[in-house]
Amino acid sequence: MIISWILLIIGFVLISVGATWLTNGSAAIAQKLKVSEYVIGMTIVAVGTSLPELTVSMASVFEGSADMAIGNIVGSNMFNTLLILGVCALFAPVIFTKSNIRMDIPICIAVSIALLAMLWGGTLSRVEGIVLLLCYIVVLYISFRTGKAEAQDETDEIGTNGNFSWLKAAAMVIIGLVGLIFGADMTLDSAIAIARDLGVSERVIAITLLAGGTSLPELAASLTAISKGHSSMALGNVVGSNVANILLILGSCATIAPLTMSGITTIDLLTMVGSAVLLLLSAILYGHRRITRPEGIIFLIAYIGYIWYLIN
């Protein structure tokens, strides 16, 4: 138990350092590619920080625990939207662009609803997995085209990071991702070991600790981006990770072997969809194109309520 706590602390240190390097390198690449920071957050940062989910989900499929793979993704998406954006909003407003409201978040909602529909019968087939992967390619294409148009509005935000060479920027992204992933893996293993010693069930571990642990890179990257004034990158990381989790990760897993949701309920899936809808409502009805501190608190209360429901 003591060793697990020590490894937990070391993991958090690696995550913190990795997140800083990843954010700085990604901001520089955004300027060099002349695309918005949101797009970089949704692609490079989102896919990179989603590698733990990919690893865990793939391992679950090969070990015959498909419900763990689906539970990991469903839990991660709720963790990303409610907890990560909720925490970020406590530090600084998370600002939306018109494109986020009109296209990006609706895409996230549509993808979540599509997963709910596909899993309504209890199974995600290989054909559906291939469809999800093809949809991900389309989403990336649309995002890059939109990001080119928005890049001019962010020129002044990136600051001196734009002076980095391509080699230095790429190295910072790679080293940052390595630190994030190794740190998250160390933290996750330690947390699960502690939870099992305390007698926590596998379903609760999948949707809470496993999902939260594999989402630690997203949390660290988003908080670091917010602290450096790159709120659009933080939002892109969360929305992009949610889309990548469903289209890329579950799509890849289902293409390898059909997935079943024996341990995941319809309520879990509806909560995931609801969290994405709440994000859109926050942008349209309450925050005037931003998530403010009071809304962040609402997000956190919603997540805590869901965890309370799971435990009880």
Backbone hydrogen bonds, N-H to C=O, Kabsch-Sander energy under -0.5 kcal/mol:
donor,donor_aa,acceptor,acceptor_aa,energy
5,W,1,M,-1.8
6,I,2,I,-2.0
7,L,3,I,-2.6
8,L,4,S,-1.9
9,I,5,W,-1.7
10,I,6,I,-2.2
11,G,7,L,-2.4
12,F,8,L,-1.8
13,V,9,I,-1.8
14,L,10,I,-2.2
15,I,11,G,-2.2
16,S,12,F,-2.2
17,V,13,V,-2.2
18,G,14,L,-2.6
19,A,15,I,-2.3
20,T,16,S,-1.5
21,W,17,V,-2.0
22,L,18,G,-2.5
23,T,19,A,-2.3
24,N,20,T,-2.1
25,G,21,W,-2.4
26,S,22,L,-2.4
27,A,23,T,-2.3
28,A,24,N,-1.7
29,I,25,G,-2.0
30,A,26,S,-2.2
31,Q,27,A,-1.5
32,K,28,A,-2.1
33,L,29,I,-2.6
34,K,30,A,-0.7
35,V,30,A,-2.0
36,S,147,G,-0.8
40,I,36,S,-1.6
41,G,37,E,-2.7
42,M,38,Y,-2.4
43,T,39,V,-1.7
45,V,40,I,-2.3
46,A,41,G,-1.2
47,V,43,T,-2.8
48,G,44,I,-2.0
49,T,45,V,-2.8
50,S,46,A,-1.0
51,L,48,G,-1.2
54,L,50,S,-2.2
55,T,51,L,-2.8
56,V,52,P,-2.8
57,S,53,E,-2.7
58,M,54,L,-2.6
59,A,55,T,-2.3
60,S,56,V,-2.1
61,V,57,S,-2.0
62,F,58,M,-2.4
63,E,59,A,-1.5
64,G,61,V,-1.6
65,S,60,S,-3.4
68,M,65,S,-0.9
69,A,65,S,-1.2
70,I,66,A,-2.3
71,G,67,D,-2.4
72,N,68,M,-2.2
73,I,69,A,-1.7
74,V,70,I,-2.8
75,G,71,G,-2.6
76,S,72,N,-2.2
77,N,73,I,-2.4
78,M,74,V,-1.7
79,F,75,G,-2.4
80,N,76,S,-3.0
81,T,77,N,-2.3
82,L,78,M,-2.5
83,L,78,M,-0.8
83,L,79,F,-0.9
84,I,79,F,-2.3
85,L,80,N,-1.4
86,G,82,L,-0.6
87,V,83,L,-2.8
88,C,84,I,-2.7
89,A,85,L,-2.2
90,L,86,G,-0.8
90,L,87,V,-0.8
91,F,87,V,-0.8
91,F,88,C,-1.2
92,A,88,C,-2.2
94,V,291,I,-1.7
95,I,93,P,-0.7
96,F,289,R,-2.6
101,I,97,T,-1.7
102,R,98,K,-2.7
103,M,99,S,-2.6
104,D,99,S,-1.8
105,I,100,N,-2.9
107,I,103,M,-2.3
108,C,104,D,-1.9
109,I,105,I,-2.5
110,A,106,P,-2.9
111,V,107,I,-2.7
112,S,108,C,-2.0
113,I,109,I,-2.6
114,A,110,A,-2.4
115,L,111,V,-2.1
116,L,112,S,-2.0
117,A,113,I,-2.6
118,M,114,A,-2.6
119,L,115,L,-2.2
120,W,117,A,-1.0
122,G,119,L,-1.7
124,L,259,L,-3.1
125,S,123,T,-0.6
129,G,125,S,-1.9
130,I,126,R,-2.3
131,V,127,V,-2.1
132,L,128,E,-2.2
133,L,129,G,-1.9
134,L,130,I,-2.3
135,C,131,V,-2.2
136,Y,132,L,-1.7
137,I,133,L,-1.5
138,V,134,L,-1.7
139,V,135,C,-2.4
140,L,136,Y,-2.3
141,Y,137,I,-2.1
142,I,138,V,-2.4
143,S,139,V,-2.5
144,F,140,L,-2.3
145,R,141,Y,-1.9
146,T,142,I,-2.2
147,G,143,S,-2.7
148,K,144,F,-1.6
149,A,145,R,-0.9
150,E,146,T,-1.2
151,A,147,G,-1.0
153,D,150,E,-1.1
154,E,151,A,-1.7
155,T,152,Q,-0.9
157,E,154,E,-1.2
158,I,154,E,-0.9
161,N,158,I,-1.3
162,G,159,G,-1.5
163,N,160,T,-2.2
164,F,161,N,-1.7
169,A,165,S,-2.8
170,A,166,W,-2.7
171,A,167,L,-2.5
172,M,168,K,-2.4
173,V,169,A,-2.0
174,I,170,A,-2.6
175,I,171,A,-3.0
176,G,172,M,-2.4
177,L,173,V,-2.5
178,V,174,I,-2.5
179,G,175,I,-2.5
180,L,176,G,-2.5
181,I,177,L,-3.0
182,F,178,V,-2.6
183,G,179,G,-2.2
184,A,180,L,-2.8
185,D,181,I,-2.6
186,M,182,F,-2.4
187,T,183,G,-2.5
188,L,184,A,-3.1
189,D,185,D,-2.5
190,S,186,M,-1.8
191,A,187,T,-2.6
192,I,188,L,-2.7
193,A,189,D,-2.1
194,I,190,S,-2.2
195,A,191,A,-2.6
196,R,192,I,-2.7
197,D,193,A,-1.8
198,L,194,I,-1.2
199,G,196,R,-1.3
200,V,195,A,-2.0
205,I,201,S,-2.1
206,A,202,E,-2.4
207,I,203,R,-2.1
208,T,204,V,-1.8
209,L,204,V,-0.6
210,L,205,I,-4.4
211,A,205,I,-0.5
211,A,206,A,-0.7
212,G,208,T,-3.3
213,G,209,L,-3.2
214,T,210,L,-2.2
215,S,211,A,-0.9
216,L,213,G,-1.2
219,L,215,S,-2.3
220,A,216,L,-3.0
221,A,217,P,-2.9
222,S,218,E,-2.6
223,L,219,L,-2.5
224,T,220,A,-2.3
225,A,221,A,-2.3
226,I,222,S,-2.6
227,S,223,L,-2.4
228,K,224,T,-1.3
229,G,226,I,-1.6
230,H,225,A,-3.2
231,S,229,G,-0.7
234,A,230,H,-1.5
235,L,231,S,-2.4
236,G,232,S,-2.4
237,N,233,M,-2.3
238,V,234,A,-1.8
239,V,235,L,-2.8
240,G,236,G,-2.6
241,S,237,N,-2.1
242,N,238,V,-2.3
243,V,239,V,-2.3
244,A,240,G,-2.9
245,N,241,S,-2.8
246,I,242,N,-1.5
247,L,243,V,-2.9
248,L,244,A,-1.0
249,I,244,A,-2.5
250,L,245,N,-2.0
251,G,246,I,-0.8
252,S,248,L,-2.1
253,C,249,I,-2.7
254,A,250,L,-2.8
255,T,251,G,-1.7
256,I,252,S,-1.4
257,A,253,C,-2.4
259,L,124,L,-2.4
261,M,122,G,-1.6
264,I,261,M,-1.0
269,L,265,T,-1.6
270,L,266,T,-2.8
271,T,267,I,-2.2
272,M,268,D,-1.8
273,V,269,L,-2.2
274,G,270,L,-2.8
275,S,271,T,-2.0
276,A,272,M,-1.3
277,V,273,V,-2.1
278,L,274,G,-2.6
279,L,275,S,-1.5
280,L,276,A,-1.5
281,L,277,V,-2.6
282,S,278,L,-2.2
283,A,279,L,-1.5
284,I,280,L,-2.1
285,L,281,L,-2.8
286,Y,281,L,-1.0
287,G,282,S,-2.7
289,R,283,A,-2.3
291,I,94,V,-2.5
292,T,290,R,-0.7
296,G,292,T,-2.4
297,I,293,R,-2.1
298,I,294,P,-1.7
299,F,295,E,-2.5
300,L,296,G,-2.2
301,I,297,I,-2.5
302,A,298,I,-2.4
303,Y,299,F,-2.0
304,I,300,L,-2.6
305,G,301,I,-2.5
306,Y,302,A,-1.8
307,I,303,Y,-2.4
308,W,304,I,-2.4
309,Y,305,G,-2.0
310,L,306,Y,-2.2
311,I,307,I,-2.5
312,N,308,W,-2.0
